[in-house]
Amino acid sequence: MSNISTIAYGLRQADRSHRADGASAVQGVVAGVDLGGTKVLAGLADLEGRILATVEEPTEHGADAPVLTQIPRMVLSLLQRHRDQGPLRKTVVGIPSAVSPSTGLASLSPHLAIPADRPLAALLARNLHCPVVVENDVNLAAFAEATLGKGRNRDSLAFIAFGTGVGMGLVVGGALFRGCHGRAGELGLLPLGADPHQSAPQARAGLFEDQVDSPAVRGLYGDGTVPVSEIFARAAVGEPDAAAVIETLAKSASLGIASVQALFDPALIVLGGGIGSRTEFVEAVIRHMSALLPFAAQIEATGIGPEAGMLGALMLGLSNLASLENSGQQEVAR
């Protein structure tokens, strides 16, 4: 996590260069939260980008969305331990949903009971008392990869996460590309297959996702109950059936990845997630990609790890805060 300090320090130095009176930077902290179906990871960083503390808890599930009180409680507990650093200036929360840039409403979130009729940022800001941004979690992982990881000094990057499901974030010119409704990167919905018009109404999560998510991988092996991690472990020691599953998975995944390369032509595609970050999967994907496109695509595995969403949230918060201070604008929760 050391890189975050270097990048954020550069942002703050740029901010100071615009201060004609040479005044010192304003004190404060930013919070970054990665909300997942099984856990919530929250971090606190000062305005130089130094991470002060992190905390992780199991995600609280329930019909009344208890996670909306869990997140502020976690952030405020971190803030209480670092009161000497100044006030909470901004909080960025990543969620496994599409978030509309215009309304702030979340959608396409099958694994969490998140209110779809009220802007989450406004709900969270009631208890956090600071500007709040709610963003798609894979978008934040993409932003971390673009600013801290293998996408540094690249003009464009696509980050694709393969794991429980599949998702994508796009960073172009240093900024997230969200689309009109916040649905850019909903890769799982790609209408792939022999007869998409007939198959789409019966899809579990999306026609492409149904081919590459964890349930699909388990369904390719034995009785369908062996964990994905165990299938990879068996493939690593040379078990033919397990190795065949990885090849089938990579071949299916290459269809979606080739579509991304053909449509957006990013300088780099980074694969992440529990499946996507595995070297053997990436190598197999690259082999199968060569048959689909008449040009090479640069594909690599992420080097950041499972904290990418939280780090991306902190980086986006620091970046936005510096931009707003330079322009003299005020911000509200969105």
N, C-alpha and C positions, 0 to 999 in steps of 0.2 A: 504493500500500500504506500510505499515511499514516493512513488511518482506523483501522487495527488498533490503532495506538498509543492513540488516543483512547478506543476502546471498552475495551480491556484496562486502561487507566489507571483508568477508572471502576470496573471490577471490583476492582482492587487498593485503590482508595480506600474502597470499601464494606467490603473486608476489614479495613482499618486501623480503620474506625469501630467495629468490634466488639472492638478490642483495648483493654481497660480500662486497661492499664498504659502505653499509648502506645508500646509497643515497636516497633522498626522492622520492616519486612516481612522475611521470610526470603529469603535469596538463593537463586538457582537459575535454571534455564532450562527451557523446554518445547520439544519437537520436534514438527513436523508433517510428515507424509509423504503424498504422493499417488502411489499406484502405478497405472500404466497399462500397457496392452499394449505400448507402444513406449518409454515413458520413465518414470523415477522422479524426482520432484521433492521435495526435502527442505528444510525450513527450520528455523531455530533462533531463538527469541525469548526475551527476558528476561521477568521477571514483571510488568514495566510494559507489555508488549506490543510493545516495540521489536524489529523484526526485525534480528537480528545478522548472519545470513548465510544463503545458500541454495546448493544444489548440485543439478545435474541430470545424470543419466546414462541411457544406453539401458538398457531393462529386460533383465536377464539371464534367458534362457529355458532350460529344460531339464527332463528328467523328474524330477530330484531337487530341483526348486524352488530353484535357486541364488539367487533373489531374496530368500529368507529370510535369507541371509547378506549379501547386497548391502545391504539396508536398514539393518541395524545398523552395517555398515561406514561407510556414508554419514553416518549420524547421529553416530557416534563421531568421525568425522573433523571434523565441524563443532564438536563439543564440545571436541575437543583444541585447536582454534584459539581457543576462548573459555573456557578453564579458569578465568579470573579472575572469571567471572560466577557461579560456584557450581555445584552438582551438577545433573544432569539429573533433574528432578522428575517429568516425565511425557512420554510419547510417544503421539501419536495417529496412526494409519495408516489411510488410506482405500484401499479395494480395490474393484475392479469385481465385487462379489459381494454376495449377501444374507448378512448375519451374524446368527446367532441371538442375541438378548439373553440367553437362558438358558444356552446351551451354548458360545457363542463359535465355533461351527462355521460355516464358509463354504460356500455352495452357489450354484448358478446362475452359475458363472463359466466360460463356454465358451472364453474367450480367454487364460486363464492356468492353468498347471498348479499350482494351489494345493491343498495337502492339505485334503481334506474331512472327515477323520476325527480331526483334532487341532486344538485351539484355537490359532489363529495368534498371539494375544496372548501366550500362555504360551511359545510357541516363540521369539518375538522377545524376550521379557523375559529369557530366559536370557543373551543377549549384551548387552542394554541395561541390565540391573540397575536398572530403575525400573518403576513401573506403566505398562502398555501397554493402550491401547484400540484395537481394530480396528473400523472402521466402514465402511459402504458409501460409496463415493466421491461419489456424487451427493448422498447425505445431507449430506456435509460441504460440498459446494458450496452446498446449500440453506442450511446454517447460516451460511456466509459471507455469502450474499445477505441473510439475515434480520438479521444483526448488523452487517454492514459496508456493505451495498448498498441496493438499492431497497426491501427489506423492513423497514428500520429504522422503528420506531414503528408497525408493523402487528401485529395480533394473530394473523395466520395468513398463511402463504405456501406456495405450491407452486412448486418449481423443477423444470423439465422440460428435460432435456438431449437434444438431437437431434444426432447425429453418426454415428460408426461404428455405434452402436446407439441405443437410447432408454432413458432412466431418469428416475426422479423422486424428489425428496426433499420431505418435508412438515415444516414447522415450525409448531407450534401453541402459543401462549402462551409463546414463547421456548424451547421444548423440541422436540427431534426426535420425530416420531411414527414408530416403527419397525414396529409391528404385533407380534403374538404371536411370530412366527417370524423377524422381521427382514425380511420380504418385502413390507412396505408400500412402494408405489412401483414395483413390478415391472410397470410400465405396458406393456412390450412383450408381456406375456402376455394382454392384453385380448382376449377372443374375438370379434373383429370380422370381418365378412365375410359373404358370402351364405349359407354353410353351415359355420359354425365346427366343428360336430361331425365333419364329414367332412374338413375341411382341417387341423385341429389336429395330427393325428399326423404330417403331412408338413411341418410348419412348420420353418423353419431355426432361428429364435430365439424365435418367438412370433408369433401371427397379426397383431397390430398392428405389431410391430417389423419384420416382413417387408415391410410396406408403406411404411415411412418410414426405414429405415436406409440407409447409403451404398450397399450393393449394389443395393437397390431403386431408388434414384435413378439410379444408373448404367444400370440395366436399362431405364429409360424413355427413354434418349437414344442414338441412333445404334446402334453395334454393342455397346454396353455396356461399353466400355473407357475412355471419357473420364472423367477425375477429376471428382469432384463440384465442386471449386473452379473448374474450368474451365467446367463447365456454368453455374454462377452468373455467371462472368465473361462468358460469351457472352450470357446473358440480360440482363446489365446494359447491353450495347451494342445490345440490341434484336433479337437473333436469335429469330425466332418459335418454333422448335422448343425451344430452351433455355428460353424464357419459359413455354412450355406445360408443361414438366417441373416448373418451380417451382410453377405453379398446381396441378398434379395432386398434387404432394407436400404442399402446404399444405392442400389439400382433405382428403387422407387424414389428415394430422396433426390437423386440426381435430376429427375424430371422437374421438380420444383425449383431447384437451384439453377438449372439451365434456363428456366423461364425468367428468373430474376436477372440473370446475366444478359439475356437477350433484350429484356424490356428496359432495364436501367443502366446497364453497362457500368457498374461500379468499378472503381480502381481495385478494390479488394473485397472479397467475401470472407467473412470470419464465421466459423461454425462454433457454437457453444451449446450449453445445456448438458445434461447428464449423458446423453448419447452423442451429441454433436462435437463435444470436446475430446472424444476418444480418437487417438491417432489412427487406429486401424480403420475406423469408420471414415475418417477424412480421406485416407489414402484410397479406400475403395470407391468413395464418391468421385474422386479425381479421375480414377480409371474409367468409370462409367460416363463421366462428363465428356470425355474425349470423343465418344461416338455420337454425341448429340449436337455439338456446335462445331462450326468450321474454323474456330479460333480458340485460343487458350484462355481460360479464366484463372485468375489467381485466387486460390482458396487456401485458407490456413485455419488451424484450430486456435481458439482463444487461449491467451496466456494469463488472463486475469483471474478466472475462477469464480466460485459461487457468490462472491461479494460484489460482482459487477453491477447488479441493479442498485445496491446501496451506494456504491462509489459514483455511479452515474447520476444518482439523485443529488449527491453532494456537489458534484461538478457542475450540474445544470443550475443548482441554486447559486453557487459562487459566480458562475458566468453571467447569469441573469442579473444578479445583484450588482455586479461591477458595471454592467451595461447601463442599468437604470441610474446608478450613481453618477456615471459619466454624463448622462443626458439630463440629469436633474428631474427625472420623472418619478411619480409615485406609483405604487402597485397595489392591487387588490387581489384577493384570493380568486383563483380560476382553476 
